[in-house]
């Protein structure tokens, strides 16, 4: 009898292969587990990177949102405060200080002279001109009398020249005239005692008694001319003006004040101080670049 069933050595049994046939071995199972672990690690790392990127792009939660979540009751108050208009900031003060103006008041007159069309050489009654200034406690100054308000067509006017002694800024002039009304007067201010070169700063027509003459535009100068172009009546057939006192109001403008308050003067003073100079052997001063010592 043959050792093979049905006598065919190539014939397999109808019951199929044995229990261990077709299953992977122990080494194969280990490799599969290692690969699965690597895949799981890769997926975990990829997920972590994705979440981190989203959080970084979103940024930290805002303070207002966090505060609202932490304290819901404070949200209404915060909203009310944000809705109220914030006060506008006060404008910053300028760092450049504006120099204070000189105090305006009655100015002392250094000298007064009678003044005619040709200047102080032909003024009316020059001996009493100085009595009307700085309080006017002396007799009144009076012009000559003329047969008409226009000086009998003999001259264009008459008046008083006040020498302030220095350049001043005139703001107004106060005159105390005779009671009769009818004088026309001009106030002229400048730095030269010539009639044609003294600009008119104020004027009044048909006046008498106490007359206030405000200067509408700034007027500066050493000389103040009170110039009458028409005379009031004095007696029948005679016209004459009388001045009892003359008071000048304004501010002094000394050299130190001008240098201290003028920006341009400060700049020029700085430039002058910084100019190089030298003193030669002959005793002369020279401005310019100094030689090396």
C-alpha positions as CSV (number, residue, x, y, z in Angstrom):
1,X,0.0,0.0,0.0
2,X,1.2,3.4,-0.9
3,X,2.0,6.0,1.8
4,X,-0.1,8.7,-0.1
5,X,-3.9,8.9,0.0
6,X,-5.5,7.7,-3.1
7,X,-2.0,6.7,-4.3
8,X,-1.3,10.2,-5.8
9,X,1.7,12.0,-4.2
10,X,0.5,15.4,-5.6
11,X,-3.0,15.2,-4.4
12,X,-3.9,17.5,-1.5
13,X,-6.2,16.5,1.2
14,X,-9.8,17.9,0.9
15,X,-9.6,19.3,4.4
16,X,-7.3,22.2,3.1
17,X,-4.1,23.5,4.6
18,X,-3.2,23.2,8.2
19,X,-4.0,25.7,10.9
20,X,-0.7,27.7,10.6
21,X,-0.8,28.1,6.8
22,X,-1.2,31.8,5.3
23,X,-0.7,33.8,8.7
24,X,2.2,36.3,9.1
25,X,4.9,35.4,11.4
26,X,5.8,37.2,14.7
27,X,8.4,39.4,13.0
28,X,5.9,40.7,10.4
29,X,3.5,41.7,13.2
30,X,6.1,43.8,14.9
31,X,6.9,45.8,11.7
32,X,3.2,46.5,11.2
33,X,2.9,47.8,14.7
34,X,5.9,50.1,14.3
35,X,4.6,51.6,11.1
36,X,1.2,52.2,12.7
37,X,2.9,54.0,15.6
38,X,4.9,56.2,13.2
39,X,1.7,57.1,11.3
40,X,-0.1,58.0,14.5
41,X,2.9,60.2,15.7
42,X,3.0,62.0,12.3
43,X,-0.8,62.7,12.5
44,X,-0.4,64.0,16.1
45,X,2.4,66.3,15.1
46,X,0.6,67.7,12.1
47,X,-2.5,68.4,14.2
48,X,-0.5,70.2,16.8
49,X,1.2,72.4,14.2
50,X,-2.1,73.3,12.6
51,X,-3.7,74.2,16.0
52,X,-0.7,76.3,17.0
53,X,-0.7,78.2,13.7
54,X,-4.4,79.1,14.1
55,X,-3.9,80.3,17.7
56,X,-0.9,82.4,16.7
57,X,-2.7,84.1,13.8
58,X,-5.8,84.8,16.0
59,X,-3.7,86.5,18.7
60,X,-4.5,86.8,22.4
61,X,-8.1,87.7,23.4
62,X,-8.7,91.5,23.7
63,X,-8.8,93.1,27.1
64,X,-12.2,94.5,26.6
65,X,-13.6,91.1,25.6
66,X,-11.9,89.4,28.5
67,X,-13.1,92.0,30.9
68,X,-16.6,91.8,29.6
69,X,-16.6,88.0,30.1
70,X,-15.1,88.3,33.6
71,X,-17.4,91.1,34.8
72,X,-20.7,91.3,32.8
73,X,-22.0,94.1,35.0
74,X,-19.2,96.4,34.2
75,X,-19.9,96.3,30.4
76,X,-22.7,98.8,30.6
77,X,-20.7,101.3,32.6
78,X,-17.7,100.9,30.2
79,X,-20.0,101.4,27.2
80,X,-21.5,104.6,28.7
81,X,-18.0,106.0,29.5
82,X,-16.8,105.2,25.9
83,X,-20.0,106.8,24.4
84,X,-19.5,110.1,26.4
85,X,-17.3,112.6,24.4
86,X,-13.9,113.0,25.8
87,X,-12.9,116.6,26.7
88,X,-10.7,118.2,24.1
89,X,-7.2,118.8,25.3
90,X,-6.3,122.3,26.2
91,X,-4.1,124.0,23.6
92,X,-0.5,123.9,24.5
93,X,0.9,127.2,25.5
94,X,3.4,128.8,23.3
95,X,7.0,128.5,24.4
96,X,7.7,131.9,23.0
97,X,6.6,134.5,25.6
98,X,5.1,137.7,24.3
99,X,6.8,140.6,25.9
100,X,4.5,142.8,28.0
101,X,3.7,146.2,26.7
102,X,5.0,149.3,28.5
103,X,2.4,150.7,30.9
104,X,0.3,153.4,29.3
105,X,-0.1,156.6,31.3
106,X,0.5,160.4,31.4
107,X,4.0,161.2,30.0
108,X,6.2,163.9,31.2
109,X,7.0,166.6,28.6
110,X,10.6,167.8,28.6
111,X,9.9,171.1,26.9
112,X,7.2,173.1,25.2
113,X,7.6,175.9,22.6
114,X,5.2,178.1,20.6
115,X,5.1,177.0,17.0
116,X,4.3,178.8,13.8
117,X,4.3,178.1,10.1
118,X,8.1,178.5,10.1
119,X,8.7,176.5,13.3
120,X,9.6,177.7,16.8
121,X,11.0,180.9,15.4
122,X,7.6,182.6,14.7
123,X,5.3,181.0,17.3
124,X,2.7,183.1,19.1
125,X,3.5,184.2,22.7
126,X,6.5,181.9,23.3
127,X,6.9,183.1,26.9
128,X,3.9,181.2,28.2
129,X,4.2,178.0,26.2
130,X,5.9,176.0,28.9
131,X,3.1,176.8,31.4
132,X,0.6,174.4,29.9
133,X,2.6,171.1,30.3
134,X,3.0,168.7,33.3
135,X,-0.1,169.8,35.0
136,X,-0.7,173.2,33.5
137,X,-0.7,175.1,36.8
138,X,0.5,178.4,35.2
139,X,-1.3,180.9,33.0
140,X,-2.9,179.8,29.8
141,X,-1.0,180.0,26.5
142,X,-3.0,182.0,23.9
143,X,-2.4,182.7,20.2
144,X,-2.5,186.1,18.7
145,X,-5.9,187.4,17.8
146,X,-7.0,187.4,14.2
147,X,-9.9,188.9,12.4
148,X,-11.2,185.6,11.1
149,X,-11.2,181.9,12.1
150,X,-8.7,181.3,9.3
151,X,-6.1,183.6,10.8
152,X,-7.2,186.5,8.6
153,X,-5.7,184.6,5.7
154,X,-2.3,185.5,7.0
155,X,-1.1,182.0,7.8
156,X,-2.3,178.3,7.8
157,X,-2.2,177.7,11.6
158,X,-0.5,178.1,14.9
159,X,0.2,175.9,17.9
160,X,2.5,174.3,20.4
161,X,5.4,171.9,20.0
162,X,6.0,169.4,22.8
163,X,9.4,167.8,23.1
164,X,9.1,164.5,25.0
165,X,12.9,164.2,25.4
166,X,12.9,160.7,23.9
167,X,10.9,158.5,21.5
168,X,7.4,157.6,22.9
169,X,4.3,155.9,21.7
170,X,1.4,158.2,21.9
171,X,-2.1,156.8,22.6
172,X,-4.1,160.0,23.2
173,X,-3.9,163.7,24.0
174,X,-6.0,165.7,26.5
175,X,-6.4,169.4,26.0
176,X,-8.1,172.0,28.2
177,X,-9.1,174.9,25.9
178,X,-11.1,178.0,26.5
179,X,-14.9,177.6,26.8
180,X,-15.6,179.0,23.3
181,X,-16.4,176.3,20.7
182,X,-15.0,176.6,17.2
183,X,-11.4,175.4,17.2
184,X,-10.1,172.9,14.7
185,X,-7.0,171.1,16.0
186,X,-4.6,168.3,14.8
187,X,-2.1,166.2,16.8
188,X,1.0,165.4,14.8
189,X,3.7,163.0,16.0
190,X,7.1,162.3,14.7
191,X,10.9,162.4,15.2
192,X,11.6,165.7,13.5
193,X,10.3,169.1,14.6
194,X,9.4,170.1,11.0
195,X,5.7,170.7,10.2
196,X,5.7,169.0,6.8
197,X,7.4,165.9,8.3
198,X,5.1,165.3,11.2
199,X,2.3,162.9,10.4
200,X,-1.2,163.6,11.7
201,X,-2.2,161.1,14.4
202,X,-5.5,162.6,15.6
203,X,-7.8,165.6,14.9
204,X,-11.0,167.2,16.0
205,X,-13.2,170.0,14.6
206,X,-15.3,172.7,16.2
207,X,-14.2,172.0,19.7
208,X,-13.7,173.9,23.0
209,X,-13.3,173.2,26.7
210,X,-11.9,169.8,27.6
211,X,-11.0,167.8,24.4
212,X,-9.9,164.2,24.3
213,X,-8.0,163.2,21.2
214,X,-7.5,159.5,20.9
215,X,-4.9,158.2,18.4
216,X,-6.5,155.6,16.1
217,X,-3.2,154.2,14.8
218,X,0.0,153.7,16.7
219,X,2.0,156.9,16.7
220,X,5.6,157.0,17.9
221,X,8.1,159.9,18.0
222,X,9.9,162.4,20.1
223,X,7.8,165.4,19.1
224,X,4.1,166.1,19.5
225,X,2.7,169.1,17.7
226,X,-0.6,170.6,18.7
227,X,-1.6,172.4,15.5
228,X,-4.7,174.7,15.3
229,X,-6.0,175.3,11.8
230,X,-9.1,177.2,12.8
231,X,-9.7,179.6,15.7
232,X,-12.7,180.0,18.0
233,X,-14.3,183.4,18.6
234,X,-13.0,185.4,21.5
235,X,-14.8,188.7,21.3
236,X,-16.7,190.4,18.5
237,X,-14.5,190.6,15.5
238,X,-11.6,188.7,17.2
239,X,-10.7,185.1,17.0
240,X,-8.1,183.5,19.3
241,X,-7.4,180.1,21.0
242,X,-6.3,179.5,24.5
243,X,-4.7,176.4,25.9
244,X,-4.8,175.9,29.7
245,X,-3.1,172.4,29.8
246,X,-1.9,169.7,27.5
247,X,-1.4,166.1,28.7
248,X,0.1,163.4,26.5
249,X,-0.8,159.7,27.3
250,X,1.2,156.8,26.0
251,X,4.3,154.7,26.8
252,X,8.0,155.4,26.8
253,X,10.1,153.5,24.3
254,X,13.6,153.6,25.5
255,X,16.6,151.9,23.8
256,X,16.7,149.2,26.4
257,X,13.0,148.5,26.0
258,X,13.2,148.3,22.2
259,X,16.2,145.9,22.5
260,X,14.4,143.8,25.1
261,X,11.1,143.5,23.3
262,X,12.0,143.3,19.7
263,X,12.8,139.8,18.3
264,X,14.7,141.4,15.4
265,X,16.7,143.5,17.8
266,X,17.6,140.5,19.9
267,X,18.8,138.7,16.7
268,X,20.8,141.6,15.6
269,X,22.3,142.0,19.1
270,X,23.3,138.4,19.0
271,X,24.9,138.7,15.6
272,X,26.8,141.8,16.7
273,X,28.1,140.2,19.8
274,X,29.3,137.2,17.8
275,X,31.2,139.3,15.2
276,X,34.9,138.7,15.5
277,X,37.1,141.7,15.9
278,X,40.7,142.6,16.6
279,X,42.6,145.6,17.9
280,X,45.7,146.5,16.0
281,X,48.9,148.1,17.2
282,X,47.8,151.6,16.1
283,X,44.8,151.5,18.5
284,X,42.1,150.9,15.8
285,X,39.4,148.3,16.0
286,X,38.7,146.0,13.0
287,X,35.7,143.7,12.5
288,X,36.2,140.6,10.6
289,X,38.1,137.3,11.0
290,X,40.8,137.6,13.6
291,X,44.3,136.4,13.0
292,X,45.6,133.3,14.6
293,X,47.4,133.9,17.9
